[in-house]
Amino acid sequence: MHLCQQRTGPYMFGNQVAWITGASSGIGEALALQFATEGAKVVLSARREDELNRVKELCIGKGLSSEEILVLPLDVTDHESMPGAVQKVTASFGRIDWLINNAGISQRSLCVDTDISVYRQLFEVDVIGQIALTQKVLPLMLEQGSGHIAITSSVAGKIGVPYRTGYCAVKHAVMGFFDALRAETASQGIRVTTITPGFIRTNISVHALKGDGSEYGVVDNDIAAGMDVTRCAEVIMAGFRKGTPEIAVGEGMEMKALLLKRLIPRAVFKKVEGMVK
């Protein structure tokens, strides 16, 4: 008997279908490996097919067969391709139990130095792309009478910080959208989770956009000293098991700032002012 077929009892993820965007690296890749370890069938989406195939091989190493993994290249700004993508998933696995909206890009530039096209790109990828795919998957989940939708937001979705005006804006936006979606769908068997990572060791700053739209190309010191991405994914999966509607994950001072922002916002405002070079 295949490994994933043995995981139907104590594992809430066994034999379920998890579609993960941004699965070619970072948190998306780490979550894909966690779902694979739990015996879920996984759909891997991102723009880089070669990297998705690399992650597929890692998932096979966790016990899945090739037939239990669908590599599905997807650009979340290409809305016209989404209905076909949904059809490919359902043709392969018959259903979608989890949609993990994890695709996204960040920013490293002062507002005064940022071209408006950069702000548009951030919103197209990090907000509109997430909403568009969710809209395509949601009717299927409603028909099933079950499903779980998650969005990777950020501490930047709660606290505004310098050099990330656009990134903070888009992460605040998805927090609001998916909080509202949770309320709309709760009575219909759909669960919605917002994920609020702090500094996690990924390449997010390397691929972040500068004011002219080019890549930043540098790993931030805070990110380099952040939480290990595998540990991050383990915390998120634990939150899924518990049914936590908003999962905060990180281990630095930025996590304490989440509480401080609610209690003494002026103190947080003064602290982030000191981050401007």
N, C-alpha and C positions, 0 to 999 in steps of 0.2 A: 504494500500500500504506500502510495506517495506520501511524503512528509506532510504536505498541506492537508491531505485528507484525514490525517490523524488529529488535526487541530480544530475540531468542531465543538468540543466540550467546553473547557474553561476559557477558551480564547474567543473574545467577542469579534475578532477580525477574521477568523478562519473562514476561507472560501468566499469571503465578501470581495467586491470589486472596488478597488480604490484607484481613482484617476487623479494623478498628481501633475500639476503644471510646474514649470521651473524645476523639472526633475533631473536636469543634467549636471547639477552641482549643488553645493551648499545644503541648506535645510531641506530642499526638495529631494535631493539625492538621499540624504540621511533618513528622511521619512519613508522613502521608497524601500530602503533596506529594512527598516523596522516593520513595515507592512509585510514584506516578503518573509521575514523571520516568523511572523505570526501566521503565515499560511494564507494570506490574502492574494487574490489575483491583482496584478498591478498594471496600470496604463501609464506609461511614461511619456510626458509631453514637454517639449521645449523646442527651440529653433535648431539646435545643433544635433543632428541625427547621429553623428559619430560618437558624441558624448553620451547620448541616450543608449546606444548600443553597448558602451562601456558599462553603464549602470545596469543594463540588462544582465550582463555577464556576472556582475556582483550579486544581483538578485538570484540568479541561478545558483551561485555559491551559497546562498542562504537557504536553499532547499526547494525553490520553485523549478518547475519544468519550463522549457522555452514556450510551450503552448499557454502557460499561465501568465505570460508577460506580453503586453502589446506595446511596441515602440511606435508612437504616434506623433511625428513632428508637427508642431503647431506654433504659429505666431498669433498671439492673442489680439493683435491689432487687425488681423485679417478675419473680420466677422463673417464674411461670406463662406469661409471654409469650415465654420463651426458646425452647421447642421450635418455636413458630411462626416466630420470627426465624430460626432455623437453616434451617427449610424454605424461607423466602423467599430466603436466600442460595443454597442449593443449587438452587432452581428457577431462579434467575437465572444462576448460573455453573457449577453442576454439582459443585463441590468447594470445599473451604476449605484453602488451603495454609498460611496464616499467621493466627494469632489473637493480636492485640496487646492484652492486657488493660491498658488505660491509664486507664480511668475512676477517679476518686478525688477525695476532698476532704481538706483538712488542718485543723489546729486551732491556735488561739492563745489559750491560757488556762492558768492554774495549776490543778493537780489539785484543790486545795481549793475552787476557784471553779467547777468544771465539773460540770454536772448529769449524772447517770448516763445520761440519754437521749442526750446528745451522744456519749458513749463507744459506746453501742449503734449510733447512726447511723454512726459511723466504721467500726465492724466490719461493719455490714450492707453498706455501699457498698464499702469498700476491701478487705475480705477475703471475706465470704460471696458478694457479687456476683461477684467474680472467679472464685471456686471454682465457683459455680453455672453460669456460662457455659462455663467450661472443661469441666465434666462433660458439657455438652450437645454440645460440639464434638468432644471427644476420641474418642468411638466412631466418628465419621465418619473422622477421621484414621487411627485404627487399621485401619479397613476399607480405606482407601486404601493403607496401609502407609507413609505419609509424612505429614509435617506439622511445623509449627514453632509453638510456643506461647511467648509472651513476657509478662512482667509488669513493669510500671513500679513498682519499689520506690523506694528513696531511701537516701541516706546515713543518714537517720533510721532505716532498717532495720538499721543496723549500730551506730549511736551514739545513746544517749539524750540528749536535750537539753531544757532547760526550755521551758515553754509548749506542749509538743507531746507530753505523756505518751500521749495516745490515738493520735496520729499515729505516734509511734515504735512503739507496741504493734502497730498494724495492719501497719506496714511490716516489722517483725521477723517477724510472722506469715506474710505472703506470701512472704518469703524462705525460711522454713522449709518451707512447703507446696510451693513450686515447685522447691526443691532436691530434696525427696523425690520429687516427680512426675518429675523428670529421671531419677532412678535407676530408677523403676518402668517407664519407657517407652523407655529408651535402646536396648534390644535389639529394639524393635518399629518402628524407623524414625522415632520422634518425637524432635524436638530441643526442649529447653526452655532459654530464656534469661532470666536475671534482669537487670534494668537498674537501676543504682544512680546516679541523678543527684544532683549536688550542687545548688548554687544556679543555677537557670536562669531567664532573664527571661521569666516567664509571669505570669498572674493568680492563681496558686495561693493566695497569701496574701490576696488580695482576697476570694475566696470561702471562705476558711477559717472554721471555726466558732469563735465565742467560747463562753464557759462556759454561756451561756444558750441557745445554739443559733442566735443571730443571726450574720450575716456580719461578719467582721472589717473588711472594706472598705478596707484599706490595703495598699500594696505595701511589703514589708519592704525596708530598705536593702540587705541582703545579696542579695536577689533582684534588686533594681534594678541592682546592680553585677555580676550573675552572667553566666554564659555566654549568648550569643545562642542562641535556641531553634532556629534553622535549623542552626547549627553543631552543636548538641547532636544533632539528628536525623542529621546527616551522620556523626558519630562512632558513633552507634548502628547505622546501616546498615553502616558499615565493620566493626563488631563482628559483625553478622549474617553478612557475607561470610566472615569469618575463622572463623566457628563458635565465637566466644568465649562460653563458658557464662554468665559474669557480666561485664556491661559497666559499668564505672565511667566516668561522664562528668561533667566539670566542670573548672574551672580555678582554683578558689580554695583557700584554706587547708583547707577542709573535706575536700578530696580527700587531702591529706597526713595528715589525722586518721584516715583509714581505715587507713593503715599503722601509725600511731602507736598506735591502739587495740589492735592485735595485739601490738605490741612492748612498749609501756609504757602499759598501760591507766590506771594511776594518774594519769599526766600529763594524759590526756584528761579524766578525771573532774574534776580540779582546774580545768581550763580551762573546762569547761561550767558549773561552779558559778559562775564569774564572769559568766555571761550573765544571771543572775537580777537584775532591777532592784530 
